[in-house]
């Protein structure tokens, strides 16, 4: 999965998240190509529940995904708090939700 770090984009003066891709992924050209395609798809999406992708960078033998920094607990902290009660869970949109509306 990779390690994620908080960083500062010095050109645009904003906080970002940088996910360092593991060497096992970057050494496998097929897996790296798949990650590139996934990053391209994610970068094309605009949704409040999906972190924005700002770039896929390579240098010094390291590949990293630069993305929107989303504040909050990391997964291990969330798991440690236990199950989300039904009242706190989000329900998936139904077929009449605007996200599913056909464009005219």
C-alpha positions as CSV (number, residue, x, y, z in Angstrom):
1,X,0.0,0.0,0.0
2,X,2.8,2.5,0.8
3,X,3.5,5.1,3.5
4,X,1.7,8.4,3.5
5,X,3.2,11.6,4.8
6,X,2.0,15.2,5.3
7,X,4.0,17.6,3.2
8,X,4.0,21.2,1.9
9,X,3.7,21.9,-1.8
10,X,6.2,24.8,-1.8
11,X,5.1,26.1,-5.3
12,X,1.4,26.4,-4.5
13,X,1.9,26.9,-0.7
14,X,-0.6,24.2,0.4
15,X,-0.5,21.1,2.5
16,X,-0.6,17.8,0.6
17,X,-0.4,14.1,1.3
18,X,2.4,12.1,-0.3
19,X,2.0,8.4,-0.7
20,X,5.4,6.7,-1.3
21,X,4.8,3.6,-3.4
22,X,6.5,0.5,-2.1
23,X,9.6,-0.8,-4.0
24,X,7.7,-4.1,-4.6
25,X,5.2,-2.1,-6.7
26,X,7.7,0.1,-8.5
27,X,9.9,-2.8,-9.4
28,X,7.1,-4.5,-11.2
29,X,6.4,-2.6,-14.5
30,X,2.9,-4.1,-14.9
31,X,1.9,-3.1,-11.3
32,X,3.4,0.3,-11.8
33,X,1.5,0.8,-15.0
34,X,-1.7,-0.3,-13.3
35,X,-1.1,2.3,-10.5
36,X,-0.6,4.9,-13.2
37,X,-3.9,4.1,-14.8
38,X,-5.6,4.1,-11.4
39,X,-4.1,7.5,-10.6
40,X,-5.4,8.8,-14.0
41,X,-8.9,7.6,-13.3
42,X,-8.9,9.0,-9.7
43,X,-7.6,12.3,-11.0
44,X,-10.6,12.6,-13.3
45,X,-13.0,12.2,-10.5
46,X,-14.4,15.1,-8.4
47,X,-16.3,13.8,-5.3
48,X,-16.2,14.9,-1.6
49,X,-15.5,11.3,-0.5
50,X,-12.5,10.9,-2.8
51,X,-9.2,12.7,-2.2
52,X,-8.1,14.7,-5.2
53,X,-5.0,13.5,-7.0
54,X,-2.5,16.2,-7.8
55,X,0.3,14.2,-9.4
56,X,2.3,11.0,-9.8
57,X,6.0,11.9,-9.3
58,X,9.2,9.9,-9.8
59,X,12.7,10.7,-8.8
60,X,15.7,9.1,-7.1
61,X,14.3,5.6,-7.6
62,X,11.1,6.6,-5.6
63,X,7.6,6.9,-7.0
64,X,5.0,8.9,-5.1
65,X,1.4,9.9,-5.4
66,X,0.7,13.5,-4.4
67,X,-2.9,14.1,-3.3
68,X,-5.2,16.2,-1.3
69,X,-4.6,16.2,2.4
70,X,-7.7,15.0,4.2
71,X,-7.6,15.7,7.9
72,X,-8.8,13.0,10.4
73,X,-7.8,9.8,12.0
74,X,-5.7,7.2,10.2
75,X,-7.2,3.8,9.7
76,X,-5.6,2.2,12.7
77,X,-7.1,4.9,15.0
78,X,-10.5,4.5,13.4
79,X,-10.4,0.7,13.9
80,X,-9.3,1.1,17.5
81,X,-12.5,3.0,18.2
82,X,-14.6,0.1,17.2
83,X,-17.5,-0.4,14.8
84,X,-19.4,2.6,13.5
85,X,-22.9,2.6,14.9
86,X,-25.7,2.5,12.3
87,X,-26.7,6.0,13.2
88,X,-23.2,7.2,12.2
89,X,-22.9,5.2,9.0
90,X,-23.6,6.9,5.6
91,X,-26.2,5.2,3.5
92,X,-25.4,4.7,-0.2
93,X,-27.3,6.8,-2.7
94,X,-30.5,5.3,-4.2
95,X,-31.3,5.2,-7.9
96,X,-33.2,8.5,-7.6
97,X,-30.2,10.3,-6.1
98,X,-28.9,13.2,-8.3
99,X,-25.6,11.4,-8.8
100,X,-27.5,8.8,-10.9
101,X,-29.6,11.3,-12.8
102,X,-29.2,11.0,-16.6
103,X,-27.8,14.1,-18.3
104,X,-30.0,15.8,-20.8
